[in-house]
């Protein structure tokens, strides 16, 4: 929550966390007006009240306390924190100045496994690229359907698409929803929910999204993340995905990643490495050259279909795609590379799995 509150020079109140004692709950709230986080836990309250406390101070104090029961007491606009033999008084500010996190309709929802959703999102989130001229590509594009969630991200040089299938009982939406979630919000969702074993519930509205988990003891939210959405129309990305290929190679992904990492040590200033796919030898030759460092050459056996092809890629973009494909997979996994010539985008995907696709533009050598 401290990362969300951050440092705001224009609105200092945003540098605080709202601490509220309400009925049988303690509620912590932080926001930067783009993303809002609510967290609840069951407590024994003697009196209701609230105060806004500097987020960095509160976080630092809590981190130093032992794993023992904590007593919080509000004294005017100060928060008295007691834990075993520790006592701290933190100066707060007027809670009425703290912005209200907008409500999101809870009628249309999808319930999905938290860990699975975050793993799927992890495969595309870092691909999105900040753009002032094309703000739409600054986030992750989602299409929610009854039995399928499609996630897409691009920075104009590469693109990732991941599909996550759902059981019919998980979806209560009456129509398809498409939206663009800011990259920062997507990363916060992974950070908060990525290791949780329970389910996430996602609610939709026209300009916001709400994601929450529930307390196990009572029927009540535990964590809520509310984020604004990016306005605009996402590019028709499917138009740039090649429908046919001239060259197709299947190759062990772990060995390919190692050889590309080695080649990257000798790549040029534009991060170029060259792939020479030879269908007569069923192999891929990997090479790089740097006039100041030296040169590198290796080959890797695989299964090549179609024509031989020479193509150059930015090694960073290529490795990002390969690492996304390898995420959570067996080390013996094979990756499929499909090419439609040396100047058109290459498509990478795991063998025998059509759910993930990574497209990367080549470096044109002419």
Rosetta blueprint (number, residue, H / E / L):
1 X L
2 X H
3 X H
4 X H
5 X H
6 X L
7 X L
8 X L
9 X L
10 X L
11 X L
12 X H
13 X H
14 X H
15 X H
16 X E
17 X E
18 X E
19 X E
20 X E
21 X E
22 X E
23 X L
24 X L
25 X E
26 X E
27 X E
28 X E
29 X E
30 X E
31 X E
32 X L
33 X L
34 X L
35 X E
36 X E
37 X E
38 X E
39 X E
40 X E
41 X E
42 X E
43 X L
44 X L
45 X L
46 X L
47 X L
48 X L
49 X E
50 X E
51 X E
52 X E
53 X E
54 X E
55 X H
56 X H
57 X H
58 X H
59 X H
60 X H
61 X H
62 X H
63 X H
64 X H
65 X L
66 X L
67 X L
68 X L
69 X L
70 X L
71 X E
72 X E
73 X E
74 X E
75 X E
76 X L
77 X L
78 X E
79 X E
80 X E
81 X E
82 X E
83 X E
84 X L
85 X L
86 X E
87 X E
88 X E
89 X E
90 X E
91 X E
92 X E
93 X E
94 X L
95 X H
96 X H
97 X H
98 X L
99 X L
100 X L
101 X L
102 X L
103 X L
104 X L
105 X L
106 X L
107 X L
108 X L
109 X E
110 X E
111 X E
112 X E
113 X E
114 X H
115 X H
116 X H
117 X H
118 X H
119 X H
120 X H
121 X H
122 X H
123 X L
124 X L
125 X H
126 X H
127 X H
128 X L
129 X L
130 X L
131 X L
132 X L
133 X L
134 X L
135 X H
136 X H
137 X H
138 X H
139 X E
140 X E
141 X E
142 X E
143 X E
144 X E
145 X L
146 X L
147 X L
148 X E
149 X E
150 X E
151 X E
152 X E
153 X E
154 X E
155 X L
156 X L
157 X L
158 X E
159 X E
160 X E
161 X E
162 X E
163 X E
164 X E
165 X E
166 X L
167 X L
168 X H
169 X H
170 X H
171 X E
172 X L
173 X L
174 X L
175 X L
176 X L
177 X E
178 X E
179 X E
180 X E
181 X E
182 X E
183 X H
184 X H
185 X H
186 X H
187 X H
188 X H
189 X H
190 X H
191 X H
192 X H
193 X H
194 X L
195 X L
196 X L
197 X L
198 X L
199 X E
200 X E
201 X E
202 X E
203 X E
204 X E
205 X L
206 X L
207 X L
208 X E
209 X E
210 X E
211 X E
212 X E
213 X E
214 X E
215 X L
216 X L
217 X L
218 X L
219 X L
220 X L
221 X E
222 X E
223 X E
224 X E
225 X E
226 X E
227 X E
228 X E
229 X E
230 X L
231 X L
232 X L
233 X L
234 X L
235 X L
236 X L
237 X H
238 X H
239 X H
240 X H
241 X L
242 X L
243 X L
244 X L
245 X L
246 X L
247 X E
248 X E
249 X E
250 X E
251 X E
252 X E
253 X H
254 X H
255 X H
256 X H
257 X H
258 X H
259 X H
260 X H
261 X H
262 X H
263 X H
264 X H
265 X L
266 X L
267 X L
268 X L
269 X L
270 X L
271 X L
272 X E
273 X E
274 X E
275 X E
276 X E
277 X E
278 X E
279 X L
280 X L
281 X L
282 X L
283 X E
284 X E
285 X E
286 X E
287 X E
288 X E
289 X E
290 X E
291 X L
292 X L
293 X L
294 X E
295 X E
296 X E
297 X E
298 X E
299 X E
300 X E
301 X E
302 X L
303 X E
304 X E
305 X E
306 X E
307 X L
308 X L
309 X E
310 X E
311 X E
312 X E
313 X E
314 X E
315 X H
316 X H
317 X H
318 X H
319 X H
320 X H
321 X H
322 X H
323 X H
324 X H
325 X H
326 X H
327 X L
328 X L
329 X L
330 X L
331 X L
332 X L
333 X L
334 X E
335 X E
336 X E
337 X E
338 X E
339 X E
340 X L
341 X L
342 X L
343 X L
344 X L
345 X L
346 X E
347 X E
348 X E
349 X E
350 X E
351 X L
352 X L
353 X L
354 X L
355 X L
356 X E
357 X E
358 X E
359 X E
360 X E
361 X L
362 X L
363 X L
364 X L
365 X L
366 X L
